[in-house]
Amino acid sequence: MTDLSEHRDVTPAEQPYIDGKFVSLCSCGREFTGDDPDHADSQLLDHMFPDDTN
């Protein structure tokens, strides 16, 4: 299981939109992009919880 102290969602309330993509941010410094906010958030969650299966 991922240590949540290393991986937290630190995306500002107003989600960044850079170069035509929405950006979600992890406290470890990684950025995740998507065509819409939900897609970017989904990628971040996959990073934070890699062993979770849907």
N, C-alpha and C positions, 0 to 999 in steps of 0.2 A: 504494500500500500504506500502511496505517496505521502511524504511528510508535508502536511498542509502548512506548516510554518515556512516552508520554502516556496510553496506555490499557492498564491492567493490572487483573486481577481482584483486588480488595481486599476481597472478601466474607469476613467472619469464618468460621472453621471451623463454628461453630454458626450456620447461615444465619438472618438475621433474618426474623421473621414479624410483619408489621404490617398491621392492618386486614384480616385474612383473606387476605393475599397474602404469598408468599415474596419476598424482596428480594435481588438480586445488585447489587453495587456496583463501579463503575469508578473508577480512580484520578483520572479527570478530574472526578469529582463526580456523574456521572449515576447514577440508580438505575433498575433494571429489575425489574418485578414479574411474577409468574406465579402460577397456581393451585397449582403444585407447584415444587419446587426446580429440576427439569430445565427447565421452561418459562422461569423467570427466567434461568437460566444460558444458555439458547439465545438469548434476547434480548440478553444481554450479549455473547455471542460474535458475533452479527450486527453489533453496534455496533463491536466491536474489529476484525473482519475483514469489512468491508462488501463487498469484491469477491469473497469466497469463494462458490463455488456448490456446492451439494450434489448 
